[in-house]
Amino acid sequence: MLVLDGFGIGAAPDAAEFGDQGADTLGHIAEACLKGDLKRSSGNRGVLKVPFLESLGLGEAARMATGRLPAGLSGSRLKGRHAACREISRGKDTSSGHWELAGSPVLFDWDYFPDKPSFPSPLVEKLVQEAELPGILGNCHASGTEIIQDLGEEHLTSGKPICYTSADSVFQVAAHEEAFGLDRLYRFCELARKLIDDYGLRIARVIARPFQGKPASFDRTTNRRDYSLPPPGSTLLDILSGEGRQVRGLGKISEIFAGRGITESFKGPNNDAIFRLVKAAVRETRPGSLTFANFVDFDMLYGHRRDIAGYASALEILDRQLEVLAEKLRPEDLLIVTADHGCDPAYQGSNHTREYVPAMFFGSRVRPGNAGIRKTFADIGQTVTAHLGVTALEYGTAISIDD
């Protein structure tokens, strides 16, 4: 089960409630490739080249979401079963999307930090006191890459961590790996998680954002760590691990689920590293297991940074990798490619976008065709319970995929 983080296929019916009218991650990327001459690291020019994903039904899933095929994509030569999925969770964030995919939608409202300054004074005072720090910097909404350039030098001289938030339900902390210390940053975030919970706020994640370098040339490192609330209900991971099944979380999956239901966790710094872990899982995992992977680069490096060319290249590279992976699948294997929300690199601002996501199924026993528009992401998790023959989830309807 591979999650392309931030890969939407067209604005959801309730997109206007989130300020995301007209958002279309895939459609706008495909349009930019066709109209422009984007220089992609994949080496391609012109039309977005994702033939394997097209064969799984990506174009047709997008057509269901928007009423049209993305520019340059085909709806023919299908060898996978496909659907377009709506989200019923009340957020458009990573936690909500992943939890709903696993059968536990977020039907409550997250708390956010909308004000300036962003964080409640009593919370900040207690955090600074217990961490024995001189204070914090930031305390605002910000782009992570921009705020470390703006406040990084002051952070080095003052010893104060940089704390900021976004449109998501997050408390983010940036600190220099060497000057502040990576372990110290993690301990500070653990304390922030505890105090936020004690304060009574439903904040989805506290995120450690370490960086390195010198003033004017700071760069974030790959040692990010998320401190998440646990899902509100039982998930696919809980059911499988509870029945003695192997559940591998690749990338940030274990952190998203607060470690719950994961029997083995493997991290990787980027999409390529995660894909190598997926290939290893095809060789190593036992029958009846789940491998659940998050490909974070689409969201973190390209969606939020509004890098259309980078996003297109990442899609094309993963498409070629998936084609190779498909040849190595065992007869009993089921490959699922999906997403957790949109992050349209052509849209205004730098936030996630409320969109449909694709659900694409491939394997020797999968019947190619259209599974329609689904009412919830949880249909994907429910399909896994049916495929593996385990206890059904509370939410979702299994998609019929077998011959």
C-alpha positions in Angstrom: 0.0 0.0 0.0 1.9 3.0 -1.3 0.8 6.5 -0.4 2.0 9.3 -2.7 1.9 12.1 -0.1 0.0 15.1 -1.4 -1.2 13.6 -4.8 -4.7 14.8 -5.5 -6.6 14.3 -8.7 -9.2 17.1 -8.6 -11.0 19.3 -6.2 -13.4 17.5 -3.8 -17.1 18.5 -3.7 -16.4 20.3 -0.4 -13.2 22.0 -1.6 -14.8 25.5 -1.4 -15.2 25.1 2.4 -11.4 24.8 2.6 -10.7 27.6 0.1 -9.5 25.1 -2.5 -11.9 25.7 -5.4 -10.3 24.5 -8.6 -7.4 22.7 -7.0 -6.1 19.8 -9.1 -2.6 18.5 -8.3 -2.4 16.0 -11.2 -4.3 18.0 -13.7 -2.3 21.2 -13.3 1.0 19.3 -13.4 -0.1 17.5 -16.6 -1.2 20.8 -18.1 2.0 22.6 -17.3 4.0 19.7 -18.9 2.0 19.8 -22.1 1.9 23.6 -22.5 5.4 24.4 -21.3 8.9 23.0 -21.7 9.6 22.1 -18.1 13.1 20.9 -17.5 12.7 17.8 -15.5 15.4 15.8 -13.8 13.7 12.7 -15.2 15.0 13.8 -18.6 11.5 14.0 -20.1 10.0 17.1 -21.8 6.5 17.8 -23.1 3.7 15.5 -22.0 3.8 14.0 -18.5 5.1 10.5 -19.0 3.6 8.1 -16.4 2.5 5.1 -18.6 2.4 2.5 -15.8 0.2 4.7 -13.6 -2.0 5.3 -16.7 -2.3 1.6 -17.2 -3.5 1.3 -13.6 -6.2 3.8 -14.4 -4.8 7.1 -13.1 -6.3 9.0 -16.0 -9.7 7.5 -15.7 -9.7 8.1 -11.9 -9.0 11.7 -12.6 -11.7 11.9 -15.2 -14.2 10.7 -12.6 -13.0 13.4 -10.2 -13.0 16.3 -12.7 -15.0 15.2 -15.7 -12.0 15.2 -18.0 -8.7 13.4 -18.7 -5.6 15.2 -17.5 -3.8 16.8 -20.4 -1.8 14.3 -22.4 -2.9 11.2 -20.4 -4.7 8.2 -21.8 -7.5 6.2 -20.5 -6.7 3.1 -22.6 -4.7 -0.1 -22.1 -6.0 -0.6 -18.6 -4.5 -3.5 -16.5 -5.5 -2.2 -13.0 -8.7 -1.5 -11.1 -9.2 2.1 -10.2 -11.4 4.5 -8.3 -11.6 8.1 -7.2 -12.0 8.5 -3.4 -13.6 11.3 -1.4 -12.5 12.2 2.2 -15.0 12.3 5.0 -12.4 13.4 7.6 -12.8 17.1 8.6 -9.2 18.0 7.8 -7.0 17.8 4.7 -3.8 16.8 6.5 -1.5 13.9 6.6 -2.8 12.4 9.8 -6.5 12.6 8.7 -5.8 11.2 5.3 -3.6 8.2 6.5 -5.9 7.3 9.4 -9.0 7.4 7.1 -7.1 5.2 4.6 -6.6 2.7 7.4 -10.3 2.9 8.5 -10.3 5.5 11.2 -11.6 8.8 9.8 -11.2 12.0 11.8 -14.8 13.1 12.5 -13.9 15.8 15.0 -12.4 19.2 14.4 -8.6 19.6 14.9 -7.4 22.5 16.9 -5.1 25.0 15.1 -3.0 28.0 16.0 -4.6 30.7 13.8 -3.6 33.8 15.8 -0.5 36.1 15.9 1.3 35.2 18.0 0.2 31.7 17.3 0.8 29.7 20.6 -1.0 30.4 23.9 1.2 32.3 26.3 0.7 29.8 29.2 1.8 27.0 27.0 4.9 28.8 25.8 5.8 29.9 29.3 5.5 26.3 30.7 7.4 24.8 27.7 10.3 27.3 28.1 10.4 26.8 31.8 10.4 23.0 31.8 12.9 22.9 28.9 15.2 25.4 30.7 15.5 27.6 27.7 15.7 31.4 27.4 12.6 31.5 25.1 11.5 30.6 21.6 11.7 32.4 18.3 9.0 32.6 15.6 5.7 31.8 17.3 3.9 32.4 14.0 2.7 30.9 10.7 5.6 30.4 8.4 7.2 28.4 5.6 9.8 26.1 7.2 12.4 26.8 4.6 12.0 30.6 4.9 11.8 30.8 8.6 15.2 29.1 9.2 16.8 31.6 6.8 15.1 34.5 8.6 15.7 33.4 12.2 18.5 30.8 11.9 21.3 33.2 12.8 19.4 34.5 15.8 18.7 30.9 16.8 22.5 30.2 16.8 23.3 33.2 19.0 20.4 33.0 21.4 19.9 29.2 21.8 16.2 29.7 21.3 14.4 27.0 19.1 12.3 28.3 16.2 8.7 27.4 16.7 6.1 27.9 14.0 2.8 26.5 12.6 0.9 26.4 9.3 -2.7 25.9 8.1 -2.4 22.3 9.4 -2.8 21.3 13.0 0.9 21.2 13.7 3.5 22.6 16.2 6.8 22.6 14.3 10.2 23.2 15.9 13.4 24.0 13.9 16.8 23.8 15.5 20.4 23.5 14.3 21.6 19.8 14.6 25.0 20.7 15.9 24.6 24.0 17.8 21.3 23.0 19.5 21.7 19.2 19.3 19.5 16.7 17.5 18.7 14.7 20.7 18.0 17.9 22.5 15.6 18.9 19.7 13.8 15.5 20.0 13.5 15.9 23.8 12.1 19.4 23.4 9.4 18.1 20.9 8.5 15.2 23.2 8.0 17.8 26.0 5.9 20.0 23.6 3.7 17.0 22.7 3.0 16.3 26.4 2.3 19.9 27.3 0.0 20.4 24.3 -1.9 17.4 25.3 -2.1 18.4 28.9 -3.3 21.9 27.7 -6.3 20.1 26.2 -5.5 20.9 22.5 -6.1 18.4 19.7 -3.0 19.1 17.7 -2.3 16.4 15.2 1.5 16.5 15.2 4.5 18.1 16.8 7.3 18.0 14.2 11.0 18.2 14.8 12.6 20.1 11.8 16.4 19.9 12.2 18.7 21.9 9.9 22.4 22.5 9.4 24.7 25.0 7.7 25.6 28.6 8.3 23.7 31.9 8.0 22.4 32.5 4.4 22.9 28.8 3.6 20.9 26.8 6.1 19.4 23.5 4.8 16.9 21.2 6.5 18.3 17.7 7.1 16.6 14.3 6.7 16.3 13.8 10.5 12.8 15.0 10.7 10.7 13.3 13.4 6.9 13.5 13.9 5.2 13.2 17.3 1.6 12.3 16.5 -1.6 11.8 18.4 -2.8 8.2 18.0 -5.7 7.5 15.6 -9.2 7.9 17.3 -10.4 4.4 16.5 -9.2 0.9 15.5 -7.3 0.8 12.3 -6.3 -1.7 9.7 -2.8 -1.8 11.3 -4.4 -2.6 14.7 -6.5 -5.4 13.3 -3.6 -7.0 11.4 -1.0 -6.8 14.2 -3.7 -8.0 16.7 -4.2 -11.1 14.6 -0.4 -11.8 14.5 0.2 -10.4 11.1 3.4 -8.6 10.0 2.8 -4.9 9.5 5.8 -2.9 8.0 5.7 0.8 8.1 8.0 2.5 5.7 9.0 6.2 5.8 7.0 8.2 8.3 4.1 5.7 8.6 5.0 4.6 12.2 5.2 8.2 13.3 1.8 9.1 11.7 0.2 6.3 13.6 2.1 7.0 16.9 3.7 3.5 16.5 0.3 1.8 17.0 -0.2 -1.4 15.0 3.3 -1.4 13.5 5.4 -4.5 14.0 8.4 -3.3 12.0 9.4 0.3 11.0 12.0 1.4 8.5 12.8 5.0 7.7 14.3 6.5 4.5 15.3 10.0 3.7 13.6 10.3 0.3 11.4 8.6 -2.3 14.3 6.5 -3.7 15.2 5.1 -0.4 11.6 4.3 0.4 11.2 2.5 -2.9 14.3 0.4 -2.1 12.5 -0.6 1.1 9.4 -1.5 -0.8 11.4 -3.7 -3.2 13.0 -5.5 -0.2 9.5 -6.0 1.3 8.3 -7.8 -1.8 11.2 -10.3 -1.3 11.0 -10.6 2.5 7.5 -10.2 3.9 5.5 -13.2 4.9 2.1 -14.2 3.4 -0.8 -12.2 4.9 1.4 -9.2 5.8 0.9 -5.5 5.0 3.6 -3.2 3.8 2.5 0.5 4.2 4.8 3.1 2.7 4.7 6.9 2.5 6.5 8.7 -0.4 7.0 12.1 1.3 8.9 14.0 -1.4 5.8 14.8 -3.5 4.4 16.8 -0.6 7.5 18.1 1.3 9.8 18.9 -1.6 7.5 19.7 -4.5 3.9 20.4 -3.4 4.5 22.8 -0.5 7.3 24.5 -2.4 5.1 24.8 -5.5 7.7 23.1 -7.7 5.8 21.8 -10.7 8.8 20.6 -12.6 10.2 18.8 -9.5 6.8 17.2 -8.9 6.5 16.0 -12.5 10.0 14.5 -12.4 9.3 12.7 -9.2 6.1 11.2 -10.7 7.9 10.0 -13.8 10.7 8.5 -11.9 8.4 6.6 -9.5 6.3 5.4 -12.5 9.4 3.7 -14.0 10.2 2.2 -10.6 6.7 0.9 -10.2 6.7 -0.8 -13.5 9.9 -2.7 -12.5 8.3 -3.5 -9.1 5.2 -4.9 -10.8 7.3 -7.6 -12.5 8.6 -8.8 -9.2 5.2 -9.2 -7.5 4.2 -12.7 -6.3 0.9 -14.2 -7.5 -0.7 -13.5 -4.1 0.5 -9.9 -3.9 -1.8 -6.9 -4.2 -0.2 -3.5 -5.0 -2.2 -0.5 -4.0 -1.2 3.1 -5.1 -3.1 5.9 -3.5 -2.7 9.3 -1.7 -3.7 11.1 1.5 -4.7 14.6 0.3 -3.8 17.1 -2.4 -0.9 19.5 -2.5 -1.3 21.3 -5.8 2.0 22.9 -6.8 0.1 25.3 -9.2 -2.3 26.5 -6.5 -2.1 29.7 -4.4 -0.3 29.6 -1.1 1.7 26.7 0.1 -0.8 24.5 1.9 -2.5 21.1 1.3 -5.5 21.1 -1.0 -8.8 19.3 -0.5 -9.1 16.9 -3.4 -10.1 13.4 -4.5 -7.3 10.9 -4.3 -6.8 7.9 -6.7 -7.1 4.3 -5.6 -5.3 1.9 -8.0 -5.0 -1.8 -7.6 -2.7 -4.2 -9.4 -1.9 -7.9 -9.2 -2.3 -11.2 -10.9 -5.8 -11.6 -9.4 -7.0 -8.1 -10.0 -9.8 -7.6 -12.5 -9.1 -4.4 -14.6 -11.8 -1.8 -14.6 -13.6 1.1 -13.0 -14.6 0.9 -9.3 -16.3 4.3 -9.4 -16.3 7.2 -7.0 -15.9 6.1 -3.4 -17.5 7.9 -0.5 -14.5 7.5 1.8 -10.8 6.7 1.8 -11.7 3.9 4.2 -12.9 1.8 1.3 -9.2 1.2 0.5 -8.4 -0.2 4.0 -11.6 -2.3 3.9 -10.5 -3.7 0.6 -7.2 -4.8 2.3 -9.2 -6.6 5.1 -11.2 -8.5 2.5 -8.0 -9.4 0.5 -6.2 -10.7 3.6 -9.2 -12.3 5.2 -9.2 -10.5 8.5 -11.8 -8.7 10.7 -13.6 -5.9 8.9 -13.1 -2.2 9.7 -15.9 -0.1 11.2 -15.8 2.3 8.2 -15.6 1.6 4.5 -16.9 -0.8 1.9 -14.5 -3.2 0.3 -13.9 -2.8 -3.4 -14.4 -5.9 -5.5 -11.1 -6.4 -7.2 -10.7 -10.1 -7.8 -11.7 -12.3 -10.8 
